[in-house]
Amino acid sequence: MSTGRINRTKGIALAAITSTAVVAGVLFIQTGADADPKLTLEEAKKQVAALQHKSEEAGEAANDLRGQISSSQARLKALQTAVNKQQGEVDAVKRQIGSLAVAGYQTSGMSTTAQLLLSSNPDQFLSQASTAQAFAGQQNAVLRKFQDAQGKIADLQASAGSELAQLQAVQAQQNKLIAEAKANLDAAEKVLGKLSDAERERIRLENEKEAEKARNERPSRDGDRMDDLPVPANGRAGIAVQAAMNQLGDSYVWGAEGPTSFDCSGLMLYAWGKAGVSLPHSSKAQANEGRRISKSQLMPGDLVFFYSPITHVGMYIGNGRMVHAPRPGKSVETSSISTMPYNTAVRPG
């Protein structure tokens, strides 16, 4: 074999080896980058809690749009009712125009002079003829009425179209927030999926134990456990506290307002509803319901709000504690109001 041929063969082999090494190196680097470091159980718990909290934030932001959607739907319904009513008026004027057109046609084929000459009662004809001008004026008035009615229905239809577009925009925004909440829950599940079966079972048992402990704190049917509250709750506030405490151990479900699952604002809506006080299904909106209370003035039944902007609400039960639906993956429980960044409080009713 010639020296040139041998060198060419060596070059090809070297290129192949180099190419293989580069590819292997890239795969090694990529695999190393893609491989997440092994999480400890506590690290996984923190990540899951953070993702579940983000899910609750998105869920409460979606809840906050409920009021806008309900108001917009009510306005749209009223506009549609007005459009239908106005259409009825337009149709009535159309029928009136049709009747006038027929009457005009029946007398338009003969001149007024001819009608007078052929009339068997000229005096009566002249009397009738004097109303002909009024008939013509009536036609003009009806036409103007029709134009006005058509203009009104066009305005109402335009308003209804604008309201519908606004409603659809808000609904799209809400759907985006709901999708964001679900994405965070899915991410939390992926974190849990990286744990061993034994670790996941340990977390499940811990959550189950917490829920059972909360259920055991529920007031008894005769309400004697309500006496254990640091501050007695009376009147409507007492009814609301009793209702909220009766849900201890129930699961957190976004958008739920009872009777066996709740999100944070849904629990407040449910509990105060039992006391005859209507609240919106949104922590941010609930912060504007009732009288603003300072932290030092808190009494059982007051609503306490957290984070800025507000994304969580609980019900104060005394001694610095509250009952609330914490977040996805958790159950209704009692906890200290210092576990989250405090924002403000209100007293409903």
C-alpha positions in Angstrom: 0.0 0.0 0.0 1.3 3.4 -0.9 2.3 5.9 1.7 -0.4 8.4 0.5 -3.1 5.8 0.7 -2.0 4.8 4.2 -2.1 8.4 5.4 -5.6 8.9 3.9 -6.9 5.8 5.7 -5.4 7.0 9.0 -7.1 10.4 8.5 -10.5 8.8 7.9 -10.1 6.7 11.0 -9.0 9.6 13.1 -11.9 11.7 11.9 -14.3 8.9 12.7 -12.9 8.5 16.2 -12.9 12.3 16.8 -16.5 12.5 15.5 -17.6 9.7 17.8 -15.9 11.3 20.8 -17.5 14.6 20.1 -21.0 13.1 19.9 -20.3 11.1 23.0 -19.1 14.2 24.8 -22.2 16.1 23.7 -24.5 13.3 24.9 -22.6 13.1 28.2 -22.9 16.9 28.7 -26.6 16.9 27.7 -27.4 13.9 29.9 -25.6 15.6 32.8 -27.6 18.8 32.2 -30.9 17.1 31.9 -30.4 14.9 34.9 -31.9 16.7 37.9 -30.0 16.2 41.2 -31.7 13.8 43.6 -34.0 15.7 45.9 -34.2 15.0 49.6 -37.7 14.4 51.0 -37.7 17.8 52.7 -36.5 19.6 49.5 -39.3 17.9 47.6 -41.9 18.9 50.2 -40.7 22.5 49.9 -40.9 22.5 46.2 -44.4 20.9 46.2 -45.6 23.4 48.8 -44.3 26.3 46.7 -46.0 25.0 43.5 -49.2 24.3 45.3 -49.1 27.9 46.7 -48.6 29.2 43.2 -51.6 27.2 42.1 -53.7 28.7 44.8 -52.6 32.2 43.8 -53.7 31.6 40.2 -56.9 30.0 41.4 -57.8 33.0 43.6 -57.0 35.4 40.7 -59.4 33.3 38.6 -62.0 33.5 41.4 -61.6 37.3 41.5 -62.9 37.4 37.9 -66.1 35.6 38.9 -67.7 38.9 39.9 -66.8 40.6 36.6 -68.1 37.6 34.6 -71.4 37.5 36.6 -72.0 41.3 36.2 -71.1 41.2 32.5 -73.5 38.2 32.0 -76.3 40.1 33.8 -75.7 43.2 31.7 -75.6 41.1 28.5 -78.9 39.4 29.4 -80.6 42.8 30.1 -79.3 44.1 26.7 -80.6 41.0 24.9 -84.0 41.4 26.6 -84.0 45.1 25.5 -83.1 44.1 22.0 -86.0 41.6 21.8 -88.4 44.2 23.2 -87.2 46.8 20.8 -87.5 44.3 17.9 -91.2 43.8 18.9 -91.7 47.6 18.6 -90.0 47.6 15.2 -92.2 44.8 14.0 -95.3 46.6 15.3 -94.4 49.7 13.3 -93.7 47.7 10.2 -97.3 46.2 10.4 -98.6 49.8 10.9 -96.7 50.9 7.8 -98.1 48.0 5.8 -101.7 48.8 6.8 -101.2 52.5 5.8 -99.6 51.4 2.5 -102.6 49.2 1.6 -105.1 52.0 2.5 -103.1 54.5 0.4 -103.0 52.2 -2.5 -106.8 51.6 -2.5 -107.5 55.3 -2.9 -104.6 56.3 -5.1 -106.0 55.0 -8.4 -108.5 57.9 -8.9 -108.0 61.6 -8.8 -109.7 63.7 -6.1 -111.8 65.5 -8.7 -113.1 62.3 -10.2 -113.9 60.9 -6.8 -115.9 64.0 -6.1 -117.8 63.9 -9.3 -118.6 60.2 -8.9 -119.5 60.4 -5.2 -123.1 59.8 -4.4 -122.7 62.1 -1.4 -120.3 65.1 -2.3 -120.6 66.7 1.1 -119.6 63.5 2.8 -116.7 63.0 0.4 -115.4 66.6 1.0 -115.6 65.9 4.7 -113.6 62.7 4.2 -111.1 64.4 1.9 -110.3 66.8 4.6 -108.9 63.9 6.6 -106.7 62.7 3.6 -104.1 65.3 4.4 -104.0 64.1 8.0 -103.6 60.5 6.6 -100.6 61.6 4.7 -99.2 63.2 7.8 -99.8 60.1 9.7 -97.8 58.1 7.2 -94.8 60.5 7.7 -95.1 60.2 11.5 -95.1 56.4 11.3 -92.1 56.4 9.1 -90.2 58.6 11.5 -91.3 56.3 14.3 -89.9 53.4 12.4 -86.6 55.1 11.8 -86.3 55.9 15.5 -87.1 52.3 16.5 -84.5 51.0 14.0 -81.9 53.4 15.4 -82.6 52.3 19.0 -82.3 48.6 18.1 -79.0 49.2 16.3 -77.6 51.0 19.4 -78.8 48.2 21.7 -77.3 45.5 19.4 -74.0 47.4 19.3 -73.9 47.6 23.1 -74.7 43.9 23.3 -71.9 43.1 20.9 -69.4 45.2 22.9 -70.6 43.6 26.2 -70.2 40.1 24.7 -66.7 40.9 23.5 -65.7 42.1 27.0 -67.3 39.0 28.6 -65.4 36.7 26.3 -62.1 38.5 27.0 -62.6 38.1 30.8 -63.5 34.5 30.4 -60.4 33.9 28.3 -58.3 35.5 31.1 -60.0 33.3 33.7 -59.3 30.2 31.6 -55.7 31.2 31.3 -55.4 31.5 35.1 -57.2 28.1 35.6 -54.7 26.6 33.2 -51.8 28.2 35.1 -53.2 26.7 38.4 -53.4 23.3 36.8 -49.9 23.5 35.4 -48.5 24.2 38.8 -50.3 21.2 40.3 -48.9 19.1 37.4 -45.4 20.4 38.2 -45.9 19.4 41.9 -46.9 15.9 40.8 -43.8 15.6 38.7 -41.7 16.6 41.8 -43.4 13.9 43.8 -42.9 11.4 40.9 -39.1 11.8 41.4 -39.4 10.4 45.0 -39.3 6.8 45.9 -42.5 4.8 46.5 -41.7 4.8 50.2 -41.2 8.6 50.3 -44.4 9.3 48.5 -46.2 6.9 50.9 -44.7 8.8 53.8 -46.0 12.1 52.5 -49.5 10.6 51.9 -49.6 9.2 55.4 -48.5 12.6 56.9 -51.3 14.4 55.0 -53.8 11.8 56.0 -52.7 12.2 59.7 -53.1 16.0 59.5 -56.6 15.7 58.0 -57.6 13.2 60.7 -56.2 15.5 63.4 -58.2 18.4 62.0 -61.4 16.3 61.8 -61.0 15.4 65.5 -61.0 19.1 66.3 -64.4 19.6 64.8 -67.1 20.9 67.2 -69.4 18.3 68.5 -73.1 18.4 67.3 -74.2 20.2 70.5 -71.4 22.7 70.0 -69.7 22.1 73.4 -66.2 22.2 71.8 -66.9 25.8 70.8 -66.3 26.6 74.4 -62.6 25.7 73.8 -62.2 28.8 71.6 -59.8 31.4 73.2 -62.5 34.0 72.7 -66.3 33.2 72.7 -68.0 33.7 69.4 -71.6 34.9 69.6 -74.4 36.0 67.2 -73.8 35.6 63.5 -70.0 35.5 63.9 -70.6 32.5 66.2 -72.7 30.7 63.6 -70.0 31.4 60.9 -67.2 30.1 63.2 -69.2 27.0 64.0 -69.8 26.4 60.3 -66.2 26.8 59.4 -64.9 24.6 62.2 -67.3 21.9 61.2 -65.4 21.6 57.9 -62.1 20.8 59.5 -60.4 17.9 57.6 -62.3 18.6 54.4 -60.2 18.7 51.3 -59.0 21.8 49.4 -60.5 21.9 45.8 -60.2 25.0 43.7 -63.5 26.7 43.1 -65.3 24.6 45.7 -67.7 26.2 48.2 -69.0 23.1 50.0 -70.4 21.1 51.5 -67.5 18.7 51.6 -64.6 20.5 49.8 -63.5 24.1 49.6 -60.9 26.6 48.5 -60.0 29.4 50.9 -62.6 32.0 49.8 -65.2 29.2 49.2 -64.9 28.2 52.9 -65.5 31.8 54.0 -68.5 32.2 51.6 -70.0 28.9 52.9 -69.5 29.7 56.6 -70.8 33.2 56.6 -73.6 32.1 54.3 -74.8 29.9 57.1 -75.0 33.1 59.2 -77.1 34.8 56.5 -74.3 37.0 55.1 -73.6 36.8 51.4 -69.9 37.0 50.3 -68.3 36.9 46.9 -66.2 33.9 45.9 -62.8 35.7 45.9 -60.4 36.5 48.7 -59.5 39.9 47.1 -63.2 40.8 46.8 -64.0 39.6 50.3 -61.4 42.0 51.6 -63.9 44.8 50.6 -66.8 43.3 52.4 -67.6 44.5 55.9 -65.8 46.9 58.2 -61.9 47.1 58.1 -60.4 45.8 61.4 -56.9 46.4 62.8 -54.9 43.3 63.9 -55.3 44.3 67.5 -59.1 44.4 67.2 -59.5 40.9 65.8 -62.5 38.8 67.0 -63.7 35.3 66.1 -65.5 35.4 62.8 -63.3 38.2 61.3 -61.8 37.5 57.9 -58.0 37.7 57.8 -56.2 38.2 54.5 -52.6 37.4 53.4 -50.0 38.3 50.8 -49.9 41.4 48.6 -51.8 41.4 46.4 -54.3 39.4 48.5 -54.4 35.7 47.5 -55.5 33.9 50.7 -58.2 34.3 53.4 -58.9 32.6 56.7 -61.4 33.1 59.6 -60.0 34.3 62.9 -60.9 32.1 65.9 -59.0 33.8 68.6 -55.5 33.7 70.3 -53.8 34.4 67.0 -55.3 31.4 65.2 -57.5 30.9 62.2 -59.5 28.2 60.4 -58.8 28.1 56.7 -58.4 25.9 53.6 -54.6 26.3 53.1 -53.8 25.1 49.6 -54.2 22.2 47.1 -53.1 19.0 48.7 -54.1 20.1 52.1 -57.3 20.0 54.2 -59.2 22.6 56.1 -57.2 23.2 59.3 -56.5 25.6 62.1 -53.2 27.4 62.2 -51.5 30.6 63.4 -52.1 33.7 61.4 -48.3 34.3 61.5 -47.6 31.4 59.2 -48.2 33.7 56.2 -47.6 37.4 55.4 -50.5 39.2 57.0 -52.2 41.9 55.0 -55.5 43.1 56.5 -58.8 42.0 58.1 -62.5 42.8 57.8 -65.6 42.0 59.9 -68.5 40.9 57.7 -72.2 41.5 58.4 
